[in-house]
Amino acid sequence: MNQWAVPGLAVAVVKDGEVVFAKGYGVREVGRPERVDENTIFEIGSMTKSFTTAAAAILVDEGKLQWDSLITSYLPGYQFSDPWITSHATVKDIAAHRVGIDANLDIHGTQCVP
């Protein structure tokens, strides 16, 4: 925590799908008394992009996903506001952020409005 200059962090160790250790350390915000615990939710910003792409890469390695396949081959109802993009966007395009997705993404309805 000192080396990275963070006021607090949470650690979880998962083995065989089971949480075997979970604990928080420090405080949530500098100058505030609220402690970090194993249930503290942290903002991680754009880190989700690397997590998602790493998970997709595992699926590619397992032969369950292909980078050059169309998004609609995996999610037939997925639509962008531009029909051309809908019919041409690949998994790689999504991972590389080459299709103009903005923050208005509805995962459950598979509707993307750039």
N, CA, C and O atoms as a GROMACS GRO file, in nm:
protein
  456
    1MET      N    1   0.084  -0.119   0.000
    1MET     CA    2   0.000   0.000   0.000
    1MET      C    3   0.088   0.125   0.000
    1MET      O    4   0.057   0.222  -0.069
    2ASN      N    5   0.196   0.123   0.077
    2ASN     CA    6   0.286   0.238   0.079
    2ASN      C    7   0.353   0.260  -0.056
    2ASN      O    8   0.362   0.372  -0.104
    3GLN      N    9   0.399   0.152  -0.117
    3GLN     CA   10   0.470   0.162  -0.245
    3GLN      C   11   0.380   0.220  -0.354
    3GLN      O   12   0.426   0.299  -0.436
    4TRP      N   13   0.254   0.181  -0.356
    4TRP     CA   14   0.163   0.228  -0.460
    4TRP      C   15   0.083   0.350  -0.416
    4TRP      O   16   0.003   0.402  -0.494
    5ALA      N   17   0.103   0.395  -0.294
    5ALA     CA   18   0.035   0.513  -0.240
    5ALA      C   19  -0.117   0.499  -0.246
    5ALA      O   20  -0.188   0.590  -0.291
    6VAL      N   21  -0.166   0.384  -0.201
    6VAL     CA   22  -0.311   0.364  -0.192
    6VAL      C   23  -0.350   0.356  -0.045
    6VAL      O   24  -0.277   0.298   0.036
    7PRO      N   25  -0.464   0.414  -0.010
    7PRO     CA   26  -0.504   0.415   0.131
    7PRO      C   27  -0.560   0.282   0.180
    7PRO      O   28  -0.562   0.257   0.301
    8GLY      N   29  -0.606   0.197   0.088
    8GLY     CA   30  -0.663   0.070   0.130
    8GLY      C   31  -0.676  -0.025   0.013
    8GLY      O   32  -0.668   0.015  -0.103
    9LEU      N   33  -0.694  -0.153   0.046
    9LEU     CA   34  -0.713  -0.254  -0.058
    9LEU      C   35  -0.785  -0.374   0.001
    9LEU      O   36  -0.790  -0.391   0.123
   10ALA      N   37  -0.840  -0.455  -0.085
   10ALA     CA   38  -0.905  -0.579  -0.044
   10ALA      C   39  -0.838  -0.693  -0.120
   10ALA      O   40  -0.802  -0.679  -0.237
   11VAL      N   41  -0.823  -0.805  -0.050
   11VAL     CA   42  -0.758  -0.923  -0.110
   11VAL      C   43  -0.853  -1.041  -0.098
   11VAL      O   44  -0.916  -1.062   0.006
   12ALA      N   45  -0.863  -1.118  -0.205
   12ALA     CA   46  -0.939  -1.243  -0.202
   12ALA      C   47  -0.855  -1.350  -0.268
   12ALA      O   48  -0.794  -1.327  -0.373
   13VAL      N   49  -0.853  -1.466  -0.208
   13VAL     CA   50  -0.784  -1.582  -0.266
   13VAL      C   51  -0.892  -1.686  -0.294
   13VAL      O   52  -0.969  -1.724  -0.206
   14VAL      N   53  -0.897  -1.730  -0.419
   14VAL     CA   54  -0.996  -1.828  -0.461
   14VAL      C   55  -0.923  -1.954  -0.505
   14VAL      O   56  -0.831  -1.948  -0.586
   15LYS      N   57  -0.964  -2.067  -0.450
   15LYS     CA   58  -0.905  -2.196  -0.487
   15LYS      C   59  -1.018  -2.292  -0.519
   15LYS      O   60  -1.110  -2.310  -0.439
   16ASP      N   61  -1.010  -2.354  -0.636
   16ASP     CA   62  -1.111  -2.449  -0.680
   16ASP      C   63  -1.252  -2.390  -0.673
   16ASP      O   64  -1.347  -2.458  -0.634
   17GLY      N   65  -1.265  -2.262  -0.709
   17GLY     CA   66  -1.395  -2.197  -0.712
   17GLY      C   67  -1.448  -2.153  -0.576
   17GLY      O   68  -1.560  -2.104  -0.566
   18GLU      N   69  -1.370  -2.170  -0.472
   18GLU     CA   70  -1.411  -2.133  -0.336
   18GLU      C   71  -1.322  -2.021  -0.282
   18GLU      O   72  -1.200  -2.026  -0.298
   19VAL      N   73  -1.383  -1.922  -0.219
   19VAL     CA   74  -1.305  -1.817  -0.154
   19VAL      C   75  -1.247  -1.875  -0.026
   19VAL      O   76  -1.321  -1.914   0.065
   20VAL      N   77  -1.115  -1.881  -0.019
   20VAL     CA   78  -1.050  -1.938   0.100
   20VAL      C   79  -0.994  -1.829   0.191
   20VAL      O   80  -0.958  -1.857   0.305
   21PHE      N   81  -0.985  -1.706   0.140
   21PHE     CA   82  -0.937  -1.594   0.221
   21PHE      C   83  -0.992  -1.466   0.162
   21PHE      O   84  -0.987  -1.446   0.040
   22ALA      N   85  -1.045  -1.378   0.246
   22ALA     CA   86  -1.091  -1.247   0.201
   22ALA      C   87  -1.075  -1.150   0.317
   22ALA      O   88  -1.125  -1.174   0.427
   23LYS      N   89  -1.005  -1.039   0.291
   23LYS     CA   90  -0.981  -0.943   0.397
   23LYS      C   91  -0.951  -0.806   0.337
   23LYS      O   92  -0.893  -0.796   0.229
   24GLY      N   93  -0.992  -0.702   0.408
   24GLY     CA   94  -0.962  -0.566   0.367
   24GLY      C   95  -0.856  -0.506   0.456
   24GLY      O   96  -0.839  -0.546   0.572
   25TYR      N   97  -0.784  -0.409   0.401
   25TYR     CA   98  -0.677  -0.342   0.475
   25TYR      C   99  -0.687  -0.192   0.450
   25TYR      O  100  -0.718  -0.149   0.339
   26GLY      N  101  -0.660  -0.112   0.551
   26GLY     CA  102  -0.655   0.032   0.535
   26GLY      C  103  -0.792   0.097   0.533
   26GLY      O  104  -0.891   0.040   0.580
   27VAL      N  105  -0.795   0.218   0.476
   27VAL     CA  106  -0.919   0.297   0.470
   27VAL      C  107  -0.962   0.317   0.326
   27VAL      O  108  -0.882   0.303   0.233
   28ARG      N  109  -1.089   0.350   0.308
   28ARG     CA  110  -1.145   0.366   0.174
   28ARG      C  111  -1.097   0.494   0.106
   28ARG      O  112  -1.084   0.499  -0.016
   29GLU      N  113  -1.073   0.596   0.185
   29GLU     CA  114  -1.034   0.725   0.129
   29GLU      C  115  -0.942   0.796   0.228
   29GLU      O  116  -0.965   0.794   0.349
   30VAL      N  117  -0.838   0.859   0.176
   30VAL     CA  118  -0.745   0.933   0.261
   30VAL      C  119  -0.820   1.038   0.342
   30VAL      O  120  -0.902   1.113   0.288
   31GLY      N  121  -0.792   1.042   0.472
   31GLY     CA  122  -0.854   1.142   0.558
   31GLY      C  123  -0.992   1.105   0.609
   31GLY      O  124  -1.054   1.183   0.682
   32ARG      N  125  -1.042   0.987   0.572
   32ARG     CA  126  -1.174   0.943   0.616
   32ARG      C  127  -1.157   0.817   0.699
   32ARG      O  128  -1.064   0.740   0.674
   33PRO      N  129  -1.244   0.793   0.797
   33PRO     CA  130  -1.225   0.679   0.886
   33PRO      C  131  -1.281   0.545   0.836
   33PRO      O  132  -1.250   0.441   0.895
   34GLU      N  133  -1.362   0.544   0.730
   34GLU     CA  134  -1.425   0.420   0.686
   34GLU      C  135  -1.320   0.319   0.642
   34GLU      O  136  -1.241   0.347   0.551
   35ARG      N  137  -1.320   0.203   0.705
   35ARG     CA  138  -1.222   0.098   0.678
   35ARG      C  139  -1.262   0.017   0.554
   35ARG      O  140  -1.379   0.008   0.519
   36VAL      N  141  -1.163  -0.040   0.490
   36VAL     CA  142  -1.185  -0.133   0.380
   36VAL      C  143  -1.210  -0.270   0.440
   36VAL      O  144  -1.139  -0.312   0.532
   37ASP      N  145  -1.310  -0.342   0.388
   37ASP     CA  146  -1.331  -0.482   0.427
   37ASP      C  147  -1.345  -0.565   0.301
   37ASP      O  148  -1.332  -0.514   0.190
   38GLU      N  149  -1.372  -0.694   0.318
   38GLU     CA  150  -1.381  -0.784   0.202
   38GLU      C  151  -1.500  -0.756   0.112
   38GLU      O  152  -1.510  -0.811   0.003
   39ASN      N  153  -1.592  -0.669   0.156
   39ASN     CA  154  -1.709  -0.635   0.075
   39ASN      C  155  -1.702  -0.496   0.014
   39ASN      O  156  -1.797  -0.452  -0.050
   40THR      N  157  -1.592  -0.426   0.034
   40THR     CA  158  -1.577  -0.291  -0.021
   40THR      C  159  -1.574  -0.298  -0.173
   40THR      O  160  -1.505  -0.381  -0.231
   41ILE      N  161  -1.650  -0.210  -0.235
   41ILE     CA  162  -1.654  -0.203  -0.382
   41ILE      C  163  -1.564  -0.088  -0.425
   41ILE      O  164  -1.582   0.026  -0.381
   42PHE      N  165  -1.469  -0.118  -0.511
   42PHE     CA  166  -1.376  -0.018  -0.562
   42PHE      C  167  -1.409   0.013  -0.707
   42PHE      O  168  -1.451  -0.075  -0.782
   43GLU      N  169  -1.390   0.138  -0.746
   43GLU     CA  170  -1.401   0.173  -0.887
   43GLU      C  171  -1.273   0.128  -0.955
   43GLU      O  172  -1.163   0.159  -0.909
   44ILE      N  173  -1.287   0.055  -1.064
   44ILE     CA  174  -1.167   0.005  -1.132
   44ILE      C  175  -1.156   0.058  -1.274
   44ILE      O  176  -1.064   0.022  -1.348
   45GLY      N  177  -1.251   0.143  -1.312
   45GLY     CA  178  -1.242   0.210  -1.441
   45GLY      C  179  -1.221   0.117  -1.558
   45GLY      O  180  -1.292   0.018  -1.573
   46SER      N  181  -1.126   0.149  -1.639
   46SER     CA  182  -1.102   0.075  -1.763
   46SER      C  183  -1.036  -0.062  -1.744
   46SER      O  184  -1.012  -0.132  -1.842
   47MET      N  185  -1.007  -0.101  -1.622
   47MET     CA  186  -0.948  -0.233  -1.599
   47MET      C  187  -1.041  -0.345  -1.646
   47MET      O  188  -0.994  -0.453  -1.681
   48THR      N  189  -1.171  -0.321  -1.647
   48THR     CA  190  -1.264  -0.425  -1.692
   48THR      C  191  -1.238  -0.464  -1.837
   48THR      O  192  -1.265  -0.577  -1.876
   49LYS      N  193  -1.184  -0.372  -1.917
   49LYS     CA  194  -1.153  -0.404  -2.056
   49LYS      C  195  -1.047  -0.514  -2.063
   49LYS      O  196  -1.060  -0.608  -2.141
   50SER      N  197  -0.944  -0.502  -1.981
   50SER     CA  198  -0.839  -0.604  -1.985
   50SER      C  199  -0.888  -0.736  -1.926
   50SER      O  200  -0.850  -0.843  -1.975
   51PHE      N  201  -0.971  -0.731  -1.822
   51PHE     CA  202  -1.028  -0.855  -1.766
   51PHE      C  203  -1.112  -0.927  -1.871
   51PHE      O  204  -1.100  -1.048  -1.890
   52THR      N  205  -1.198  -0.851  -1.938
   52THR     CA  206  -1.288  -0.910  -2.037
   52THR      C  207  -1.209  -0.968  -2.154
   52THR      O  208  -1.240  -1.078  -2.201
   53THR      N  209  -1.109  -0.896  -2.201
   53THR     CA  210  -1.028  -0.944  -2.313
   53THR      C  211  -0.947  -1.066  -2.273
   53THR      O  212  -0.929  -1.158  -2.354
   54ALA      N  213  -0.897  -1.070  -2.150
   54ALA     CA  214  -0.824  -1.188  -2.103
   54ALA      C  215  -0.916  -1.309  -2.098
   54ALA      O  216  -0.877  -1.419  -2.136
   55ALA      N  217  -1.040  -1.289  -2.050
   55ALA     CA  218  -1.137  -1.399  -2.046
   55ALA      C  219  -1.169  -1.446  -2.188
   55ALA      O  220  -1.180  -1.566  -2.212
   56ALA      N  221  -1.185  -1.352  -2.281
   56ALA     CA  222  -1.211  -1.388  -2.420
   56ALA      C  223  -1.093  -1.466  -2.478
   56ALA      O  224  -1.113  -1.562  -2.552
   57ALA      N  225  -0.971  -1.426  -2.444
   57ALA     CA  226  -0.852  -1.496  -2.494
   57ALA      C  227  -0.847  -1.640  -2.444
   57ALA      O  228  -0.804  -1.730  -2.516
   58ILE      N  229  -0.890  -1.661  -2.322
   58ILE     CA  230  -0.898  -1.799  -2.270
   58ILE      C  231  -0.996  -1.880  -2.353
   58ILE      O  232  -0.968  -1.995  -2.387
   59LEU      N  233  -1.111  -1.821  -2.385
   59LEU     CA  234  -1.210  -1.891  -2.468
   59LEU      C  235  -1.155  -1.918  -2.608
   59LEU      O  236  -1.185  -2.022  -2.667
   60VAL      N  237  -1.076  -1.826  -2.662
   60VAL     CA  238  -1.014  -1.848  -2.792
   60VAL      C  239  -0.917  -1.966  -2.782
   60VAL      O  240  -0.917  -2.053  -2.869
   61ASP      N  241  -0.835  -1.968  -2.678
   61ASP     CA  242  -0.741  -2.079  -2.658
   61ASP      C  243  -0.813  -2.213  -2.646
   61ASP      O  244  -0.762  -2.316  -2.690
   62GLU      N  245  -0.931  -2.211  -2.586
   62GLU     CA  246  -1.010  -2.334  -2.568
   62GLU      C  247  -1.092  -2.369  -2.692
   62GLU      O  248  -1.162  -2.471  -2.693
   63GLY      N  249  -1.084  -2.287  -2.796
   63GLY     CA  250  -1.158  -2.313  -2.920
   63GLY      C  251  -1.307  -2.282  -2.911
   63GLY      O  252  -1.385  -2.326  -2.996
   64LYS      N  253  -1.348  -2.207  -2.810
   64LYS     CA  254  -1.489  -2.175  -2.791
   64LYS      C  255  -1.527  -2.039  -2.850
   64LYS      O  256  -1.646  -2.006  -2.856
   65LEU      N  257  -1.428  -1.962  -2.893
   65LEU     CA  258  -1.450  -1.827  -2.946
   65LEU      C  259  -1.341  -1.803  -3.049
   65LEU      O  260  -1.230  -1.854  -3.035
   66GLN      N  261  -1.373  -1.725  -3.151
   66GLN     CA  262  -1.273  -1.689  -3.252
   66GLN      C  263  -1.270  -1.538  -3.266
   66GLN      O  264  -1.374  -1.474  -3.277
   67TRP      N  265  -1.150  -1.481  -3.266
   67TRP     CA  266  -1.136  -1.337  -3.275
   67TRP      C  267  -1.201  -1.279  -3.401
   67TRP      O  268  -1.258  -1.171  -3.397
   68ASP      N  269  -1.192  -1.351  -3.512
   68ASP     CA  270  -1.242  -1.297  -3.639
   68ASP      C  271  -1.386  -1.334  -3.670
   68ASP      O  272  -1.436  -1.304  -3.779
   69SER      N  273  -1.454  -1.398  -3.577
   69SER     CA  274  -1.596  -1.429  -3.597
   69SER      C  275  -1.681  -1.306  -3.571
   69SER      O  276  -1.645  -1.219  -3.492
   70LEU      N  277  -1.794  -1.300  -3.639
   70LEU     CA  278  -1.886  -1.189  -3.619
   70LEU      C  279  -1.948  -1.196  -3.480
   70LEU      O  280  -1.977  -1.304  -3.429
   71ILE      N  281  -1.969  -1.081  -3.420
   71ILE     CA  282  -2.036  -1.074  -3.290
   71ILE      C  283  -2.172  -1.142  -3.298
   71ILE      O  284  -2.213  -1.212  -3.206
   72THR      N  285  -2.242  -1.120  -3.408
   72THR     CA  286  -2.377  -1.176  -3.422
   72THR      C  287  -2.378  -1.328  -3.434
   72THR      O  288  -2.484  -1.390  -3.420
   73SER      N  289  -2.263  -1.390  -3.460
   73SER     CA  290  -2.261  -1.538  -3.461
   73SER      C  291  -2.271  -1.592  -3.319
   73SER      O  292  -2.313  -1.706  -3.299
   74TYR      N  293  -2.232  -1.513  -3.221
   74TYR     CA  294  -2.241  -1.551  -3.080
   74TYR      C  295  -2.362  -1.488  -3.012
   74TYR      O  296  -2.423  -1.548  -2.923
   75LEU      N  297  -2.397  -1.368  -3.053
   75LEU     CA  298  -2.512  -1.295  -2.996
   75LEU      C  299  -2.601  -1.250  -3.112
   75LEU      O  300  -2.592  -1.135  -3.155
   76PRO      N  301  -2.687  -1.337  -3.161
   76PRO     CA  302  -2.767  -1.306  -3.280
   76PRO      C  303  -2.851  -1.178  -3.269
   76PRO      O  304  -2.875  -1.112  -3.370
   77GLY      N  305  -2.894  -1.142  -3.151
   77GLY     CA  306  -2.976  -1.022  -3.134
   77GLY      C  307  -2.898  -0.895  -3.113
   77GLY      O  308  -2.957  -0.788  -3.098
   78TYR      N  309  -2.765  -0.903  -3.112
   78TYR     CA  310  -2.682  -0.786  -3.086
   78TYR      C  311  -2.693  -0.688  -3.202
   78TYR      O  312  -2.679  -0.726  -3.318
   79GLN      N  313  -2.720  -0.561  -3.170
   79GLN     CA  314  -2.736  -0.460  -3.274
   79GLN      C  315  -2.669  -0.330  -3.235
   79GLN      O  316  -2.675  -0.287  -3.120
   80PHE      N  317  -2.605  -0.270  -3.332
   80PHE     CA  318  -2.553  -0.134  -3.318
   80PHE      C  319  -2.655  -0.041  -3.385
   80PHE      O  320  -2.746  -0.088  -3.453
   81SER      N  321  -2.641   0.088  -3.365
   81SER     CA  322  -2.732   0.181  -3.431
   81SER      C  323  -2.709   0.183  -3.582
   81SER      O  324  -2.798   0.222  -3.657
   82ASP      N  325  -2.591   0.141  -3.626
   82ASP     CA  326  -2.558   0.134  -3.769
   82ASP      C  327  -2.567  -0.011  -3.814
   82ASP      O  328  -2.489  -0.094  -3.768
   83PRO      N  329  -2.660  -0.045  -3.904
   83PRO     CA  330  -2.676  -0.183  -3.949
   83PRO      C  331  -2.549  -0.242  -4.014
   83PRO      O  332  -2.524  -0.362  -4.001
   84TRP      N  333  -2.470  -0.160  -4.082
   84TRP     CA  334  -2.347  -0.209  -4.144
   84TRP      C  335  -2.252  -0.259  -4.036
   84TRP      O  336  -2.193  -0.366  -4.051
   85ILE      N  337  -2.236  -0.182  -3.929
   85ILE     CA  338  -2.148  -0.225  -3.820
   85ILE      C  339  -2.202  -0.354  -3.759
   85ILE      O  340  -2.124  -0.445  -3.728
   86THR      N  341  -2.332  -0.363  -3.740
   86THR     CA  342  -2.393  -0.484  -3.685
   86THR      C  343  -2.356  -0.606  -3.769
   86THR      O  344  -2.325  -0.712  -3.714
   87SER      N  345  -2.358  -0.592  -3.900
   87SER     CA  346  -2.333  -0.707  -3.987
   87SER      C  347  -2.185  -0.735  -4.012
   87SER      O  348  -2.152  -0.836  -4.074
   88HIS      N  349  -2.095  -0.647  -3.966
   88HIS     CA  350  -1.952  -0.666  -3.992
   88HIS      C  351  -1.864  -0.672  -3.867
   88HIS      O  352  -1.748  -0.714  -3.878
   89ALA      N  353  -1.913  -0.634  -3.752
   89ALA     CA  354  -1.829  -0.626  -3.632
   89ALA      C  355  -1.789  -0.766  -3.584
   89ALA      O  356  -1.872  -0.855  -3.570
   90THR      N  357  -1.658  -0.780  -3.559
   90THR     CA  358  -1.605  -0.908  -3.510
   90THR      C  359  -1.573  -0.897  -3.360
   90THR      O  360  -1.575  -0.789  -3.301
   91VAL      N  361  -1.544  -1.011  -3.302
   91VAL     CA  362  -1.501  -1.015  -3.162
   91VAL      C  363  -1.376  -0.928  -3.146
   91VAL      O  364  -1.365  -0.853  -3.049
   92LYS      N  365  -1.284  -0.938  -3.240
   92LYS     CA  366  -1.161  -0.858  -3.235
   92LYS      C  367  -1.192  -0.709  -3.241
   92LYS      O  368  -1.128  -0.629  -3.172
   93ASP      N  369  -1.289  -0.670  -3.323
   93ASP     CA  370  -1.328  -0.529  -3.332
   93ASP      C  371  -1.377  -0.476  -3.197
   93ASP      O  372  -1.344  -0.365  -3.156
   94ILE      N  373  -1.457  -0.558  -3.129
   94ILE     CA  374  -1.509  -0.518  -2.998
   94ILE      C  375  -1.394  -0.508  -2.898
   94ILE      O  376  -1.385  -0.411  -2.824
   95ALA      N  377  -1.305  -0.608  -2.896
   95ALA     CA  378  -1.193  -0.609  -2.802
   95ALA      C  379  -1.099  -0.491  -2.824
   95ALA      O  380  -1.043  -0.437  -2.729
   96ALA      N  381  -1.082  -0.451  -2.951
   96ALA     CA  382  -0.991  -0.342  -2.985
   96ALA      C  383  -1.060  -0.206  -2.985
   96ALA      O  384  -0.997  -0.104  -3.013
   97HIS      N  385  -1.188  -0.203  -2.954
   97HIS     CA  386  -1.266  -0.078  -2.950
   97HIS      C  387  -1.262  -0.005  -3.084
   97HIS      O  388  -1.237   0.116  -3.090
   98ARG      N  389  -1.288  -0.081  -3.191
   98ARG     CA  390  -1.283  -0.023  -3.326
   98ARG      C  391  -1.421   0.001  -3.385
   98ARG      O  392  -1.432   0.028  -3.505
   99VAL      N  393  -1.527  -0.008  -3.304
   99VAL     CA  394  -1.661   0.005  -3.362
   99VAL      C  395  -1.740   0.123  -3.308
   99VAL      O  396  -1.857   0.139  -3.343
  100GLY      N  397  -1.681   0.206  -3.226
  100GLY     CA  398  -1.747   0.327  -3.179
  100GLY      C  399  -1.849   0.308  -3.070
  100GLY      O  400  -1.945   0.385  -3.062
  101ILE      N  401  -1.832   0.207  -2.985
  101ILE     CA  402  -1.925   0.189  -2.873
  101ILE      C  403  -1.902   0.301  -2.774
  101ILE      O  404  -1.788   0.334  -2.742
  102ASP      N  405  -2.011   0.360  -2.725
  102ASP     CA  406  -1.997   0.458  -2.618
  102ASP      C  407  -2.058   0.400  -2.491
  102ASP      O  408  -2.079   0.279  -2.483
  103ALA      N  409  -2.085   0.482  -2.395
  103ALA     CA  410  -2.132   0.436  -2.265
  103ALA      C  411  -2.276   0.387  -2.265
  103ALA      O  412  -2.320   0.331  -2.164
  104ASN      N  413  -2.351   0.406  -2.372
  104ASN     CA  414  -2.491   0.365  -2.376
  104ASN      C  415  -2.506   0.222  -2.425
  104ASN      O  416  -2.564   0.197  -2.531
  105LEU      N  417  -2.454   0.127  -2.348
  105LEU     CA  418  -2.456  -0.013  -2.387
  105LEU      C  419  -2.549  -0.089  -2.294
  105LEU      O  420  -2.530  -0.088  -2.172
  106ASP      N  421  -2.648  -0.154  -2.350
  106ASP     CA  422  -2.742  -0.234  -2.272
  106ASP      C  423  -2.708  -0.380  -2.293
  106ASP      O  424  -2.748  -0.440  -2.393
  107ILE      N  425  -2.635  -0.438  -2.201
  107ILE     CA  426  -2.589  -0.576  -2.213
  107ILE      C  427  -2.706  -0.673  -2.218
  107ILE      O  428  -2.706  -0.764  -2.302
  108HIS      N  429  -2.805  -0.657  -2.133
  108HIS     CA  430  -2.915  -0.753  -2.124
  108HIS      C  431  -3.004  -0.752  -2.248
  108HIS      O  432  -3.052  -0.857  -2.291
  109GLY      N  433  -3.025  -0.635  -2.305
  109GLY     CA  434  -3.108  -0.627  -2.425
  109GLY      C  435  -3.025  -0.636  -2.551
  109GLY      O  436  -3.080  -0.631  -2.661
  110THR      N  437  -2.894  -0.648  -2.536
  110THR     CA  438  -2.796  -0.654  -2.644
  110THR      C  439  -2.813  -0.540  -2.744
  110THR      O  440  -2.795  -0.558  -2.864
  111GLN      N  441  -2.848  -0.423  -2.694
  111GLN     CA  442  -2.865  -0.305  -2.778
  111GLN      C  443  -2.752  -0.209  -2.752
  111GLN      O  444  -2.730  -0.168  -2.637
  112CYS      N  445  -2.679  -0.171  -2.854
  112CYS     CA  446  -2.572  -0.074  -2.841
  112CYS      C  447  -2.606   0.050  -2.922
  112CYS      O  448  -2.638   0.040  -3.040
  113VAL      N  449  -2.600   0.165  -2.859
  113VAL     CA  450  -2.633   0.289  -2.929
  113VAL      C  451  -2.514   0.382  -2.925
  113VAL      O  452  -2.497   0.455  -2.827
  114PRO      N  453  -2.429   0.380  -3.030
  114PRO     CA  454  -2.313   0.470  -3.029
  114PRO      C  455  -2.352   0.614  -3.054
  114PRO      O  456  -2.266   0.702  -3.056
   0.00000   0.00000   0.00000
